[in-house]
Amino acid sequence: MRAHFAFGGTLIAGLIIQTTLLPQLLTDAWRPDVTRGLVLWLALTGTPKFGAAYSFVAGAAVDIVSGAPFGFTSASRLAIYGAARPARGSLEHSPLIFLMGPLSVLVETVVVWSLKSMAFTNPIDTINIFSISIRQALVEIVAVPLIFLLMEFLTGYRSGKEVPA
């Protein structure tokens, strides 16, 4: 139960910070995406359970607060979850976690690029998509490990187990 509250609270707090505070400090391309890190947490640790459903909810929440076409970010979050899920249990305490953020940006870039003509009335130029993705990948090198540390503290997750509250 603790993990569910930790995830929900972090998602809400992250969305508030991501949509109100960070836009004042950082441009879009350099702004970390909290939900991307949370979805990686779900995929790699399995804490809390129902990771695919929570990944969809995280994407839908981003769509609602950002004004993106509903389901667009949910599709990319589910793609990230699906791509990272096979590595569950092997990377959460590894230096390779620093690569998971950029790899998740790559997965999201493929989703955005493939859906751009269907989701947007004025499709985004491919060069702009990749330009933003490169900057996002650099940000996620730092953001994802920080999100993992925060979630580990909040959920009590330690090496494959939840510690009782």
C-alpha positions as a Python dict, from the first residue, in 0.01 Angstrom:
ca = {
    (1, 'M'): (0, 0, 0),
    (2, 'R'): (289, 232, 81),
    (3, 'A'): (422, 198, -274),
    (4, 'H'): (86, 294, -427),
    (5, 'F'): (66, 611, -218),
    (6, 'A'): (430, 692, -291),
    (7, 'F'): (375, 654, -664),
    (8, 'G'): (53, 859, -666),
    (9, 'G'): (199, 1134, -449),
    (10, 'T'): (517, 1153, -654),
    (11, 'L'): (317, 1162, -976),
    (12, 'I'): (97, 1449, -854),
    (13, 'A'): (386, 1644, -702),
    (14, 'G'): (601, 1582, -1010),
    (15, 'L'): (331, 1703, -1247),
    (16, 'I'): (277, 2019, -1040),
    (17, 'I'): (649, 2094, -1032),
    (18, 'Q'): (692, 1998, -1398),
    (19, 'T'): (408, 2223, -1517),
    (20, 'T'): (437, 2523, -1282),
    (21, 'L'): (787, 2566, -1139),
    (22, 'L'): (1021, 2416, -1399),
    (23, 'P'): (881, 2615, -1697),
    (24, 'Q'): (999, 2929, -1515),
    (25, 'L'): (1351, 2788, -1483),
    (26, 'L'): (1412, 2567, -1787),
    (27, 'T'): (1307, 2559, -2151),
    (28, 'D'): (1095, 2267, -2273),
    (29, 'A'): (1380, 2070, -2426),
    (30, 'W'): (1588, 2087, -2107),
    (31, 'R'): (1304, 2011, -1865),
    (32, 'P'): (1311, 1663, -1704),
    (33, 'D'): (1000, 1450, -1743),
    (34, 'V'): (903, 1306, -1406),
    (35, 'T'): (654, 1060, -1552),
    (36, 'R'): (918, 908, -1778),
    (37, 'G'): (1136, 833, -1477),
    (38, 'L'): (839, 698, -1282),
    (39, 'V'): (746, 463, -1565),
    (40, 'L'): (1103, 335, -1574),
    (41, 'W'): (1079, 280, -1198),
    (42, 'L'): (761, 77, -1247),
    (43, 'A'): (908, -128, -1529),
    (44, 'L'): (1241, -206, -1364),
    (45, 'T'): (1128, -267, -1005),
    (46, 'G'): (766, -382, -1030),
    (47, 'T'): (685, -156, -734),
    (48, 'P'): (397, -89, -702),
    (49, 'K'): (212, -364, -886),
    (50, 'F'): (-6, -292, -1192),
    (51, 'G'): (279, -106, -1365),
    (52, 'A'): (120, -98, -1710),
    (53, 'A'): (-198, 57, -1572),
    (54, 'Y'): (-1, 314, -1372),
    (55, 'S'): (209, 389, -1681),
    (56, 'F'): (-108, 460, -1878),
    (57, 'V'): (-242, 682, -1595),
    (58, 'A'): (87, 874, -1580),
    (59, 'G'): (71, 938, -1955),
    (60, 'A'): (-295, 1037, -1939),
    (61, 'A'): (-216, 1280, -1657),
    (62, 'V'): (52, 1444, -1872),
    (63, 'D'): (-194, 1468, -2162),
    (64, 'I'): (-454, 1634, -1938),
    (65, 'V'): (-222, 1893, -1784),
    (66, 'S'): (-28, 1969, -2102),
    (67, 'G'): (-315, 1982, -2349),
    (68, 'A'): (-163, 1713, -2569),
    (69, 'P'): (-398, 1488, -2766),
    (70, 'F'): (-542, 1241, -2516),
    (71, 'G'): (-367, 907, -2534),
    (72, 'F'): (-55, 1039, -2706),
    (73, 'T'): (168, 1045, -2399),
    (74, 'S'): (-4, 734, -2264),
    (75, 'A'): (106, 547, -2578),
    (76, 'S'): (465, 659, -2532),
    (77, 'R'): (463, 571, -2160),
    (78, 'L'): (329, 223, -2239),
    (79, 'A'): (599, 182, -2505),
    (80, 'I'): (867, 281, -2251),
    (81, 'Y'): (721, 41, -1995),
    (82, 'G'): (712, -240, -2251),
    (83, 'A'): (1069, -177, -2367),
    (84, 'A'): (1215, -158, -2015),
    (85, 'R'): (1008, -434, -1852),
    (86, 'P'): (1228, -726, -1968),
    (87, 'A'): (1520, -581, -1769),
    (88, 'R'): (1325, -596, -1439),
    (89, 'G'): (1540, -694, -1145),
    (90, 'S'): (1871, -652, -1321),
    (91, 'L'): (1933, -277, -1347),
    (92, 'E'): (1784, -96, -1049),
    (93, 'H'): (2115, -86, -856),
    (94, 'S'): (2349, -80, -1153),
    (95, 'P'): (2544, 206, -1312),
    (96, 'L'): (2355, 115, -1629),
    (97, 'I'): (2055, 298, -1482),
    (98, 'F'): (2216, 615, -1614),
    (99, 'L'): (2156, 481, -1966),
    (100, 'M'): (1791, 392, -1910),
    (101, 'G'): (1682, 757, -1923),
    (102, 'P'): (1835, 822, -2266),
    (103, 'L'): (1707, 487, -2392),
    (104, 'S'): (1356, 577, -2277),
    (105, 'V'): (1387, 906, -2466),
    (106, 'L'): (1481, 705, -2776),
    (107, 'V'): (1170, 489, -2737),
    (108, 'E'): (955, 799, -2691),
    (109, 'T'): (1116, 964, -2995),
    (110, 'V'): (1021, 667, -3213),
    (111, 'V'): (661, 688, -3085),
    (112, 'V'): (643, 1066, -3143),
    (113, 'W'): (796, 1037, -3487),
    (114, 'S'): (560, 758, -3591),
    (115, 'L'): (245, 929, -3457),
    (116, 'K'): (331, 1290, -3543),
    (117, 'S'): (112, 1315, -3852),
    (118, 'M'): (-188, 1157, -3676),
    (119, 'A'): (-165, 1346, -3346),
    (120, 'F'): (-83, 1700, -3454),
    (121, 'T'): (-256, 1922, -3706),
    (122, 'N'): (78, 2086, -3788),
    (123, 'P'): (325, 1797, -3784),
    (124, 'I'): (658, 1862, -3616),
    (125, 'D'): (968, 1862, -3834),
    (126, 'T'): (1179, 1547, -3791),
    (127, 'I'): (1495, 1751, -3725),
    (128, 'N'): (1319, 1933, -3440),
    (129, 'I'): (1201, 1604, -3290),
    (130, 'F'): (1555, 1465, -3283),
    (131, 'S'): (1703, 1794, -3161),
    (132, 'I'): (1469, 1798, -2862),
    (133, 'S'): (1530, 1427, -2802),
    (134, 'I'): (1905, 1472, -2777),
    (135, 'R'): (1865, 1742, -2513),
    (136, 'Q'): (1604, 1537, -2328),
    (137, 'A'): (1838, 1237, -2325),
    (138, 'L'): (2110, 1446, -2161),
    (139, 'V'): (1867, 1565, -1892),
    (140, 'E'): (1741, 1214, -1823),
    (141, 'I'): (2094, 1089, -1749),
    (142, 'V'): (2065, 1283, -1423),
    (143, 'A'): (1687, 1287, -1369),
    (144, 'V'): (1618, 912, -1378),
    (145, 'P'): (1870, 815, -1107),
    (146, 'L'): (1735, 1097, -887),
    (147, 'I'): (1378, 972, -936),
    (148, 'F'): (1494, 620, -851),
    (149, 'L'): (1656, 742, -528),
    (150, 'L'): (1340, 931, -434),
    (151, 'M'): (1114, 634, -507),
    (152, 'E'): (1344, 397, -322),
    (153, 'F'): (1319, 620, -16),
    (154, 'L'): (941, 667, -42),
    (155, 'T'): (847, 306, -116),
    (156, 'G'): (1103, 132, 103),
    (157, 'Y'): (1210, -76, -199),
    (158, 'R'): (1546, -245, -146),
    (159, 'S'): (1702, -494, -386),
    (160, 'G'): (1386, -659, -509),
    (161, 'K'): (1184, -632, -188),
    (162, 'E'): (953, -381, -30),
    (163, 'V'): (1048, -303, 328),
    (164, 'P'): (747, -290, 561),
    (165, 'A'): (643, 62, 656),
}
